[in-house]
Amino acid sequence: MAAKGYWLARININDKGLYDEYRKRNAVPFAKFGGRFLVRGGPSENVFGKTYQHNVVIEFDSYEQALACYRSSEYQDAAQYLKKGCDVELAIVDGYGGPQP
């Protein structure tokens, strides 16, 4: 089974209007590249490290699709609003493709 790709994001919203604009614009690239939200906010308990208001995990069919989505002009258009309105950490990672129990 091929490994999937994931976006792991942690976000503090400083300007809700800019964040709302980001969310409006990110729908197009996420749909185009097959991004599916596995975690989108909700309650969390930070047990180590810096605390953020929102945690997000987005799954893609592959690591390459996850990278292509981030690098797309459609996502970069949306990302400018995220970067201006939020403190954000984003990692794009390759999922585990090894044997499953």
Phi and psi restraints in degrees (range 20) as a CNS / XPLOR table:
assign (resid 1 and name C) (resid 2 and name N)
       (resid 2 and name CA) (resid 2 and name C) 1.0 -72.6 20.0 2
assign (resid 2 and name N) (resid 2 and name CA)
       (resid 2 and name C) (resid 3 and name N) 1.0 144.5 20.0 2
assign (resid 2 and name C) (resid 3 and name N)
       (resid 3 and name CA) (resid 3 and name C) 1.0 -72.2 20.0 2
assign (resid 3 and name N) (resid 3 and name CA)
       (resid 3 and name C) (resid 4 and name N) 1.0 147.0 20.0 2
assign (resid 3 and name C) (resid 4 and name N)
       (resid 4 and name CA) (resid 4 and name C) 1.0 -93.0 20.0 2
assign (resid 4 and name N) (resid 4 and name CA)
       (resid 4 and name C) (resid 5 and name N) 1.0 170.1 20.0 2
assign (resid 4 and name C) (resid 5 and name N)
       (resid 5 and name CA) (resid 5 and name C) 1.0 -112.4 20.0 2
assign (resid 5 and name N) (resid 5 and name CA)
       (resid 5 and name C) (resid 6 and name N) 1.0 151.0 20.0 2
assign (resid 5 and name C) (resid 6 and name N)
       (resid 6 and name CA) (resid 6 and name C) 1.0 -136.9 20.0 2
assign (resid 6 and name N) (resid 6 and name CA)
       (resid 6 and name C) (resid 7 and name N) 1.0 144.6 20.0 2
assign (resid 6 and name C) (resid 7 and name N)
       (resid 7 and name CA) (resid 7 and name C) 1.0 -102.2 20.0 2
assign (resid 7 and name N) (resid 7 and name CA)
       (resid 7 and name C) (resid 8 and name N) 1.0 130.4 20.0 2
assign (resid 7 and name C) (resid 8 and name N)
       (resid 8 and name CA) (resid 8 and name C) 1.0 -116.3 20.0 2
assign (resid 8 and name N) (resid 8 and name CA)
       (resid 8 and name C) (resid 9 and name N) 1.0 112.0 20.0 2
assign (resid 8 and name C) (resid 9 and name N)
       (resid 9 and name CA) (resid 9 and name C) 1.0 -123.6 20.0 2
assign (resid 9 and name N) (resid 9 and name CA)
       (resid 9 and name C) (resid 10 and name N) 1.0 143.1 20.0 2
assign (resid 9 and name C) (resid 10 and name N)
       (resid 10 and name CA) (resid 10 and name C) 1.0 -129.3 20.0 2
assign (resid 10 and name N) (resid 10 and name CA)
       (resid 10 and name C) (resid 11 and name N) 1.0 129.5 20.0 2
assign (resid 10 and name C) (resid 11 and name N)
       (resid 11 and name CA) (resid 11 and name C) 1.0 -136.1 20.0 2
assign (resid 11 and name N) (resid 11 and name CA)
       (resid 11 and name C) (resid 12 and name N) 1.0 136.4 20.0 2
assign (resid 11 and name C) (resid 12 and name N)
       (resid 12 and name CA) (resid 12 and name C) 1.0 -115.3 20.0 2
assign (resid 12 and name N) (resid 12 and name CA)
       (resid 12 and name C) (resid 13 and name N) 1.0 124.2 20.0 2
assign (resid 12 and name C) (resid 13 and name N)
       (resid 13 and name CA) (resid 13 and name C) 1.0 -89.2 20.0 2
assign (resid 13 and name N) (resid 13 and name CA)
       (resid 13 and name C) (resid 14 and name N) 1.0 122.5 20.0 2
assign (resid 13 and name C) (resid 14 and name N)
       (resid 14 and name CA) (resid 14 and name C) 1.0 -103.2 20.0 2
assign (resid 14 and name N) (resid 14 and name CA)
       (resid 14 and name C) (resid 15 and name N) 1.0 -27.9 20.0 2
assign (resid 14 and name C) (resid 15 and name N)
       (resid 15 and name CA) (resid 15 and name C) 1.0 -136.4 20.0 2
assign (resid 15 and name N) (resid 15 and name CA)
       (resid 15 and name C) (resid 16 and name N) 1.0 103.2 20.0 2
assign (resid 15 and name C) (resid 16 and name N)
       (resid 16 and name CA) (resid 16 and name C) 1.0 -62.1 20.0 2
assign (resid 16 and name N) (resid 16 and name CA)
       (resid 16 and name C) (resid 17 and name N) 1.0 -36.3 20.0 2
assign (resid 16 and name C) (resid 17 and name N)
       (resid 17 and name CA) (resid 17 and name C) 1.0 -61.3 20.0 2
assign (resid 17 and name N) (resid 17 and name CA)
       (resid 17 and name C) (resid 18 and name N) 1.0 -44.0 20.0 2
assign (resid 17 and name C) (resid 18 and name N)
       (resid 18 and name CA) (resid 18 and name C) 1.0 -67.2 20.0 2
assign (resid 18 and name N) (resid 18 and name CA)
       (resid 18 and name C) (resid 19 and name N) 1.0 -39.2 20.0 2
assign (resid 18 and name C) (resid 19 and name N)
       (resid 19 and name CA) (resid 19 and name C) 1.0 -65.2 20.0 2
assign (resid 19 and name N) (resid 19 and name CA)
       (resid 19 and name C) (resid 20 and name N) 1.0 -40.7 20.0 2
assign (resid 19 and name C) (resid 20 and name N)
       (resid 20 and name CA) (resid 20 and name C) 1.0 -62.1 20.0 2
assign (resid 20 and name N) (resid 20 and name CA)
       (resid 20 and name C) (resid 21 and name N) 1.0 -38.8 20.0 2
assign (resid 20 and name C) (resid 21 and name N)
       (resid 21 and name CA) (resid 21 and name C) 1.0 -65.2 20.0 2
assign (resid 21 and name N) (resid 21 and name CA)
       (resid 21 and name C) (resid 22 and name N) 1.0 -40.9 20.0 2
assign (resid 21 and name C) (resid 22 and name N)
       (resid 22 and name CA) (resid 22 and name C) 1.0 -57.8 20.0 2
assign (resid 22 and name N) (resid 22 and name CA)
       (resid 22 and name C) (resid 23 and name N) 1.0 -48.8 20.0 2
assign (resid 22 and name C) (resid 23 and name N)
       (resid 23 and name CA) (resid 23 and name C) 1.0 -62.3 20.0 2
assign (resid 23 and name N) (resid 23 and name CA)
       (resid 23 and name C) (resid 24 and name N) 1.0 -37.4 20.0 2
assign (resid 23 and name C) (resid 24 and name N)
       (resid 24 and name CA) (resid 24 and name C) 1.0 -62.3 20.0 2
assign (resid 24 and name N) (resid 24 and name CA)
       (resid 24 and name C) (resid 25 and name N) 1.0 -41.9 20.0 2
assign (resid 24 and name C) (resid 25 and name N)
       (resid 25 and name CA) (resid 25 and name C) 1.0 -82.9 20.0 2
assign (resid 25 and name N) (resid 25 and name CA)
       (resid 25 and name C) (resid 26 and name N) 1.0 -22.5 20.0 2
assign (resid 25 and name C) (resid 26 and name N)
       (resid 26 and name CA) (resid 26 and name C) 1.0 -78.0 20.0 2
assign (resid 26 and name N) (resid 26 and name CA)
       (resid 26 and name C) (resid 27 and name N) 1.0 -14.3 20.0 2
assign (resid 26 and name C) (resid 27 and name N)
       (resid 27 and name CA) (resid 27 and name C) 1.0 -61.2 20.0 2
assign (resid 27 and name N) (resid 27 and name CA)
       (resid 27 and name C) (resid 28 and name N) 1.0 -37.9 20.0 2
assign (resid 27 and name C) (resid 28 and name N)
       (resid 28 and name CA) (resid 28 and name C) 1.0 -63.9 20.0 2
assign (resid 28 and name N) (resid 28 and name CA)
       (resid 28 and name C) (resid 29 and name N) 1.0 -54.1 20.0 2
assign (resid 28 and name C) (resid 29 and name N)
       (resid 29 and name CA) (resid 29 and name C) 1.0 -67.0 20.0 2
assign (resid 29 and name N) (resid 29 and name CA)
       (resid 29 and name C) (resid 30 and name N) 1.0 -34.8 20.0 2
assign (resid 29 and name C) (resid 30 and name N)
       (resid 30 and name CA) (resid 30 and name C) 1.0 -62.2 20.0 2
assign (resid 30 and name N) (resid 30 and name CA)
       (resid 30 and name C) (resid 31 and name N) 1.0 -42.2 20.0 2
assign (resid 30 and name C) (resid 31 and name N)
       (resid 31 and name CA) (resid 31 and name C) 1.0 -66.4 20.0 2
assign (resid 31 and name N) (resid 31 and name CA)
       (resid 31 and name C) (resid 32 and name N) 1.0 -43.4 20.0 2
assign (resid 31 and name C) (resid 32 and name N)
       (resid 32 and name CA) (resid 32 and name C) 1.0 -61.1 20.0 2
assign (resid 32 and name N) (resid 32 and name CA)
       (resid 32 and name C) (resid 33 and name N) 1.0 -37.5 20.0 2
assign (resid 32 and name C) (resid 33 and name N)
       (resid 33 and name CA) (resid 33 and name C) 1.0 -103.7 20.0 2
assign (resid 33 and name N) (resid 33 and name CA)
       (resid 33 and name C) (resid 34 and name N) 1.0 8.0 20.0 2
assign (resid 33 and name C) (resid 34 and name N)
       (resid 34 and name CA) (resid 34 and name C) 1.0 77.2 20.0 2
assign (resid 34 and name N) (resid 34 and name CA)
       (resid 34 and name C) (resid 35 and name N) 1.0 26.2 20.0 2
assign (resid 34 and name C) (resid 35 and name N)
       (resid 35 and name CA) (resid 35 and name C) 1.0 -71.1 20.0 2
assign (resid 35 and name N) (resid 35 and name CA)
       (resid 35 and name C) (resid 36 and name N) 1.0 133.8 20.0 2
assign (resid 35 and name C) (resid 36 and name N)
       (resid 36 and name CA) (resid 36 and name C) 1.0 -127.2 20.0 2
assign (resid 36 and name N) (resid 36 and name CA)
       (resid 36 and name C) (resid 37 and name N) 1.0 126.6 20.0 2
assign (resid 36 and name C) (resid 37 and name N)
       (resid 37 and name CA) (resid 37 and name C) 1.0 -73.0 20.0 2
assign (resid 37 and name N) (resid 37 and name CA)
       (resid 37 and name C) (resid 38 and name N) 1.0 126.0 20.0 2
assign (resid 37 and name C) (resid 38 and name N)
       (resid 38 and name CA) (resid 38 and name C) 1.0 -101.3 20.0 2
assign (resid 38 and name N) (resid 38 and name CA)
       (resid 38 and name C) (resid 39 and name N) 1.0 -33.7 20.0 2
assign (resid 38 and name C) (resid 39 and name N)
       (resid 39 and name CA) (resid 39 and name C) 1.0 -135.9 20.0 2
assign (resid 39 and name N) (resid 39 and name CA)
       (resid 39 and name C) (resid 40 and name N) 1.0 131.4 20.0 2
assign (resid 39 and name C) (resid 40 and name N)
       (resid 40 and name CA) (resid 40 and name C) 1.0 -143.9 20.0 2
assign (resid 40 and name N) (resid 40 and name CA)
       (resid 40 and name C) (resid 41 and name N) 1.0 83.0 20.0 2
assign (resid 40 and name C) (resid 41 and name N)
       (resid 41 and name CA) (resid 41 and name C) 1.0 76.0 20.0 2
assign (resid 41 and name N) (resid 41 and name CA)
       (resid 41 and name C) (resid 42 and name N) 1.0 -146.9 20.0 2
assign (resid 41 and name C) (resid 42 and name N)
       (resid 42 and name CA) (resid 42 and name C) 1.0 86.2 20.0 2
assign (resid 42 and name N) (resid 42 and name CA)
       (resid 42 and name C) (resid 43 and name N) 1.0 170.3 20.0 2
assign (resid 42 and name C) (resid 43 and name N)
       (resid 43 and name CA) (resid 43 and name C) 1.0 -63.5 20.0 2
assign (resid 43 and name N) (resid 43 and name CA)
       (resid 43 and name C) (resid 44 and name N) 1.0 145.4 20.0 2
assign (resid 43 and name C) (resid 44 and name N)
       (resid 44 and name CA) (resid 44 and name C) 1.0 -153.2 20.0 2
assign (resid 44 and name N) (resid 44 and name CA)
       (resid 44 and name C) (resid 45 and name N) 1.0 159.0 20.0 2
assign (resid 44 and name C) (resid 45 and name N)
       (resid 45 and name CA) (resid 45 and name C) 1.0 -123.4 20.0 2
assign (resid 45 and name N) (resid 45 and name CA)
       (resid 45 and name C) (resid 46 and name N) 1.0 116.3 20.0 2
assign (resid 45 and name C) (resid 46 and name N)
       (resid 46 and name CA) (resid 46 and name C) 1.0 -81.9 20.0 2
assign (resid 46 and name N) (resid 46 and name CA)
       (resid 46 and name C) (resid 47 and name N) 1.0 118.5 20.0 2
assign (resid 46 and name C) (resid 47 and name N)
       (resid 47 and name CA) (resid 47 and name C) 1.0 -103.4 20.0 2
assign (resid 47 and name N) (resid 47 and name CA)
       (resid 47 and name C) (resid 48 and name N) 1.0 -11.1 20.0 2
assign (resid 47 and name C) (resid 48 and name N)
       (resid 48 and name CA) (resid 48 and name C) 1.0 -162.0 20.0 2
assign (resid 48 and name N) (resid 48 and name CA)
       (resid 48 and name C) (resid 49 and name N) 1.0 138.0 20.0 2
assign (resid 48 and name C) (resid 49 and name N)
       (resid 49 and name CA) (resid 49 and name C) 1.0 87.8 20.0 2
assign (resid 49 and name N) (resid 49 and name CA)
       (resid 49 and name C) (resid 50 and name N) 1.0 -171.2 20.0 2
assign (resid 49 and name C) (resid 50 and name N)
       (resid 50 and name CA) (resid 50 and name C) 1.0 -70.8 20.0 2
assign (resid 50 and name N) (resid 50 and name CA)
       (resid 50 and name C) (resid 51 and name N) 1.0 138.7 20.0 2
assign (resid 50 and name C) (resid 51 and name N)
       (resid 51 and name CA) (resid 51 and name C) 1.0 -89.2 20.0 2
assign (resid 51 and name N) (resid 51 and name CA)
       (resid 51 and name C) (resid 52 and name N) 1.0 138.1 20.0 2
assign (resid 51 and name C) (resid 52 and name N)
       (resid 52 and name CA) (resid 52 and name C) 1.0 -123.4 20.0 2
assign (resid 52 and name N) (resid 52 and name CA)
       (resid 52 and name C) (resid 53 and name N) 1.0 155.0 20.0 2
assign (resid 52 and name C) (resid 53 and name N)
       (resid 53 and name CA) (resid 53 and name C) 1.0 -68.6 20.0 2
assign (resid 53 and name N) (resid 53 and name CA)
       (resid 53 and name C) (resid 54 and name N) 1.0 -38.8 20.0 2
assign (resid 53 and name C) (resid 54 and name N)
       (resid 54 and name CA) (resid 54 and name C) 1.0 -130.6 20.0 2
assign (resid 54 and name N) (resid 54 and name CA)
       (resid 54 and name C) (resid 55 and name N) 1.0 137.6 20.0 2
assign (resid 54 and name C) (resid 55 and name N)
       (resid 55 and name CA) (resid 55 and name C) 1.0 -117.8 20.0 2
assign (resid 55 and name N) (resid 55 and name CA)
       (resid 55 and name C) (resid 56 and name N) 1.0 137.2 20.0 2
assign (resid 55 and name C) (resid 56 and name N)
       (resid 56 and name CA) (resid 56 and name C) 1.0 -135.6 20.0 2
assign (resid 56 and name N) (resid 56 and name CA)
       (resid 56 and name C) (resid 57 and name N) 1.0 136.3 20.0 2
assign (resid 56 and name C) (resid 57 and name N)
       (resid 57 and name CA) (resid 57 and name C) 1.0 -128.1 20.0 2
assign (resid 57 and name N) (resid 57 and name CA)
       (resid 57 and name C) (resid 58 and name N) 1.0 124.4 20.0 2
assign (resid 57 and name C) (resid 58 and name N)
       (resid 58 and name CA) (resid 58 and name C) 1.0 -119.7 20.0 2
assign (resid 58 and name N) (resid 58 and name CA)
       (resid 58 and name C) (resid 59 and name N) 1.0 129.9 20.0 2
assign (resid 58 and name C) (resid 59 and name N)
       (resid 59 and name CA) (resid 59 and name C) 1.0 -101.7 20.0 2
assign (resid 59 and name N) (resid 59 and name CA)
       (resid 59 and name C) (resid 60 and name N) 1.0 139.0 20.0 2
assign (resid 59 and name C) (resid 60 and name N)
       (resid 60 and name CA) (resid 60 and name C) 1.0 -123.6 20.0 2
assign (resid 60 and name N) (resid 60 and name CA)
       (resid 60 and name C) (resid 61 and name N) 1.0 161.1 20.0 2
assign (resid 60 and name C) (resid 61 and name N)
       (resid 61 and name CA) (resid 61 and name C) 1.0 -64.8 20.0 2
assign (resid 61 and name N) (resid 61 and name CA)
       (resid 61 and name C) (resid 62 and name N) 1.0 -21.9 20.0 2
assign (resid 61 and name C) (resid 62 and name N)
       (resid 62 and name CA) (resid 62 and name C) 1.0 -156.3 20.0 2
assign (resid 62 and name N) (resid 62 and name CA)
       (resid 62 and name C) (resid 63 and name N) 1.0 162.8 20.0 2
assign (resid 62 and name C) (resid 63 and name N)
       (resid 63 and name CA) (resid 63 and name C) 1.0 -60.4 20.0 2
assign (resid 63 and name N) (resid 63 and name CA)
       (resid 63 and name C) (resid 64 and name N) 1.0 -39.7 20.0 2
assign (resid 63 and name C) (resid 64 and name N)
       (resid 64 and name CA) (resid 64 and name C) 1.0 -62.4 20.0 2
assign (resid 64 and name N) (resid 64 and name CA)
       (resid 64 and name C) (resid 65 and name N) 1.0 -40.5 20.0 2
assign (resid 64 and name C) (resid 65 and name N)
       (resid 65 and name CA) (resid 65 and name C) 1.0 -65.5 20.0 2
assign (resid 65 and name N) (resid 65 and name CA)
       (resid 65 and name C) (resid 66 and name N) 1.0 -39.1 20.0 2
assign (resid 65 and name C) (resid 66 and name N)
       (resid 66 and name CA) (resid 66 and name C) 1.0 -62.2 20.0 2
assign (resid 66 and name N) (resid 66 and name CA)
       (resid 66 and name C) (resid 67 and name N) 1.0 -44.4 20.0 2
assign (resid 66 and name C) (resid 67 and name N)
       (resid 67 and name CA) (resid 67 and name C) 1.0 -66.6 20.0 2
assign (resid 67 and name N) (resid 67 and name CA)
       (resid 67 and name C) (resid 68 and name N) 1.0 -42.8 20.0 2
assign (resid 67 and name C) (resid 68 and name N)
       (resid 68 and name CA) (resid 68 and name C) 1.0 -61.4 20.0 2
assign (resid 68 and name N) (resid 68 and name CA)
       (resid 68 and name C) (resid 69 and name N) 1.0 -38.3 20.0 2
assign (resid 68 and name C) (resid 69 and name N)
       (resid 69 and name CA) (resid 69 and name C) 1.0 -61.9 20.0 2
assign (resid 69 and name N) (resid 69 and name CA)
       (resid 69 and name C) (resid 70 and name N) 1.0 -49.1 20.0 2
assign (resid 69 and name C) (resid 70 and name N)
       (resid 70 and name CA) (resid 70 and name C) 1.0 -60.5 20.0 2
assign (resid 70 and name N) (resid 70 and name CA)
       (resid 70 and name C) (resid 71 and name N) 1.0 -40.7 20.0 2
assign (resid 70 and name C) (resid 71 and name N)
       (resid 71 and name CA) (resid 71 and name C) 1.0 -80.3 20.0 2
assign (resid 71 and name N) (resid 71 and name CA)
       (resid 71 and name C) (resid 72 and name N) 1.0 -9.7 20.0 2
assign (resid 71 and name C) (resid 72 and name N)
       (resid 72 and name CA) (resid 72 and name C) 1.0 -67.2 20.0 2
assign (resid 72 and name N) (resid 72 and name CA)
       (resid 72 and name C) (resid 73 and name N) 1.0 150.3 20.0 2
assign (resid 72 and name C) (resid 73 and name N)
       (resid 73 and name CA) (resid 73 and name C) 1.0 -63.4 20.0 2
assign (resid 73 and name N) (resid 73 and name CA)
       (resid 73 and name C) (resid 74 and name N) 1.0 -32.9 20.0 2
assign (resid 73 and name C) (resid 74 and name N)
       (resid 74 and name CA) (resid 74 and name C) 1.0 -64.3 20.0 2
assign (resid 74 and name N) (resid 74 and name CA)
       (resid 74 and name C) (resid 75 and name N) 1.0 -43.2 20.0 2
assign (resid 74 and name C) (resid 75 and name N)
       (resid 75 and name CA) (resid 75 and name C) 1.0 -71.9 20.0 2
assign (resid 75 and name N) (resid 75 and name CA)
       (resid 75 and name C) (resid 76 and name N) 1.0 -40.3 20.0 2
assign (resid 75 and name C) (resid 76 and name N)
       (resid 76 and name CA) (resid 76 and name C) 1.0 -61.4 20.0 2
assign (resid 76 and name N) (resid 76 and name CA)
       (resid 76 and name C) (resid 77 and name N) 1.0 -33.5 20.0 2
assign (resid 76 and name C) (resid 77 and name N)
       (resid 77 and name CA) (resid 77 and name C) 1.0 -61.9 20.0 2
assign (resid 77 and name N) (resid 77 and name CA)
       (resid 77 and name C) (resid 78 and name N) 1.0 -42.4 20.0 2
assign (resid 77 and name C) (resid 78 and name N)
       (resid 78 and name CA) (resid 78 and name C) 1.0 -71.2 20.0 2
assign (resid 78 and name N) (resid 78 and name CA)
       (resid 78 and name C) (resid 79 and name N) 1.0 -40.1 20.0 2
assign (resid 78 and name C) (resid 79 and name N)
       (resid 79 and name CA) (resid 79 and name C) 1.0 -61.6 20.0 2
assign (resid 79 and name N) (resid 79 and name CA)
       (resid 79 and name C) (resid 80 and name N) 1.0 -27.8 20.0 2
assign (resid 79 and name C) (resid 80 and name N)
       (resid 80 and name CA) (resid 80 and name C) 1.0 -59.1 20.0 2
assign (resid 80 and name N) (resid 80 and name CA)
       (resid 80 and name C) (resid 81 and name N) 1.0 -33.8 20.0 2
assign (resid 80 and name C) (resid 81 and name N)
       (resid 81 and name CA) (resid 81 and name C) 1.0 -74.1 20.0 2
assign (resid 81 and name N) (resid 81 and name CA)
       (resid 81 and name C) (resid 82 and name N) 1.0 -37.5 20.0 2
assign (resid 81 and name C) (resid 82 and name N)
       (resid 82 and name CA) (resid 82 and name C) 1.0 -62.9 20.0 2
assign (resid 82 and name N) (resid 82 and name CA)
       (resid 82 and name C) (resid 83 and name N) 1.0 -47.5 20.0 2
assign (resid 82 and name C) (resid 83 and name N)
       (resid 83 and name CA) (resid 83 and name C) 1.0 -65.4 20.0 2
assign (resid 83 and name N) (resid 83 and name CA)
       (resid 83 and name C) (resid 84 and name N) 1.0 -34.8 20.0 2
assign (resid 83 and name C) (resid 84 and name N)
       (resid 84 and name CA) (resid 84 and name C) 1.0 -76.6 20.0 2
assign (resid 84 and name N) (resid 84 and name CA)
       (resid 84 and name C) (resid 85 and name N) 1.0 -33.8 20.0 2
assign (resid 84 and name C) (resid 85 and name N)
       (resid 85 and name CA) (resid 85 and name C) 1.0 -103.1 20.0 2
assign (resid 85 and name N) (resid 85 and name CA)
       (resid 85 and name C) (resid 86 and name N) 1.0 -2.9 20.0 2
assign (resid 85 and name C) (resid 86 and name N)
       (resid 86 and name CA) (resid 86 and name C) 1.0 -143.4 20.0 2
assign (resid 86 and name N) (resid 86 and name CA)
       (resid 86 and name C) (resid 87 and name N) 1.0 157.1 20.0 2
assign (resid 86 and name C) (resid 87 and name N)
       (resid 87 and name CA) (resid 87 and name C) 1.0 -93.4 20.0 2
assign (resid 87 and name N) (resid 87 and name CA)
       (resid 87 and name C) (resid 88 and name N) 1.0 125.2 20.0 2
assign (resid 87 and name C) (resid 88 and name N)
       (resid 88 and name CA) (resid 88 and name C) 1.0 -142.0 20.0 2
assign (resid 88 and name N) (resid 88 and name CA)
       (resid 88 and name C) (resid 89 and name N) 1.0 142.5 20.0 2
assign (resid 88 and name C) (resid 89 and name N)
       (resid 89 and name CA) (resid 89 and name C) 1.0 -116.9 20.0 2
assign (resid 89 and name N) (resid 89 and name CA)
       (resid 89 and name C) (resid 90 and name N) 1.0 132.2 20.0 2
assign (resid 89 and name C) (resid 90 and name N)
       (resid 90 and name CA) (resid 90 and name C) 1.0 -135.5 20.0 2
assign (resid 90 and name N) (resid 90 and name CA)
       (resid 90 and name C) (resid 91 and name N) 1.0 126.5 20.0 2
assign (resid 90 and name C) (resid 91 and name N)
       (resid 91 and name CA) (resid 91 and name C) 1.0 -121.9 20.0 2
assign (resid 91 and name N) (resid 91 and name CA)
       (resid 91 and name C) (resid 92 and name N) 1.0 139.9 20.0 2
assign (resid 91 and name C) (resid 92 and name N)
       (resid 92 and name CA) (resid 92 and name C) 1.0 -112.5 20.0 2
assign (resid 92 and name N) (resid 92 and name CA)
       (resid 92 and name C) (resid 93 and name N) 1.0 121.1 20.0 2
assign (resid 92 and name C) (resid 93 and name N)
       (resid 93 and name CA) (resid 93 and name C) 1.0 -128.1 20.0 2
assign (resid 93 and name N) (resid 93 and name CA)
       (resid 93 and name C) (resid 94 and name N) 1.0 152.8 20.0 2
assign (resid 93 and name C) (resid 94 and name N)
       (resid 94 and name CA) (resid 94 and name C) 1.0 -85.8 20.0 2
assign (resid 94 and name N) (resid 94 and name CA)
       (resid 94 and name C) (resid 95 and name N) 1.0 130.1 20.0 2
assign (resid 94 and name C) (resid 95 and name N)
       (resid 95 and name CA) (resid 95 and name C) 1.0 -73.9 20.0 2
assign (resid 95 and name N) (resid 95 and name CA)
       (resid 95 and name C) (resid 96 and name N) 1.0 170.1 20.0 2
assign (resid 95 and name C) (resid 96 and name N)
       (resid 96 and name CA) (resid 96 and name C) 1.0 -81.0 20.0 2
assign (resid 96 and name N) (resid 96 and name CA)
       (resid 96 and name C) (resid 97 and name N) 1.0 121.4 20.0 2
assign (resid 96 and name C) (resid 97 and name N)
       (resid 97 and name CA) (resid 97 and name C) 1.0 -109.2 20.0 2
assign (resid 97 and name N) (resid 97 and name CA)
       (resid 97 and name C) (resid 98 and name N) 1.0 11.0 20.0 2
assign (resid 97 and name C) (resid 98 and name N)
       (resid 98 and name CA) (resid 98 and name C) 1.0 -79.2 20.0 2
assign (resid 98 and name N) (resid 98 and name CA)
       (resid 98 and name C) (resid 99 and name N) 1.0 -171.2 20.0 2
assign (resid 98 and name C) (resid 99 and name N)
       (resid 99 and name CA) (resid 99 and name C) 1.0 -63.5 20.0 2
assign (resid 99 and name N) (resid 99 and name CA)
       (resid 99 and name C) (resid 100 and name N) 1.0 140.3 20.0 2
assign (resid 99 and name C) (resid 100 and name N)
       (resid 100 and name CA) (resid 100 and name C) 1.0 -102.7 20.0 2
assign (resid 100 and name N) (resid 100 and name CA)
       (resid 100 and name C) (resid 101 and name N) 1.0 145.3 20.0 2
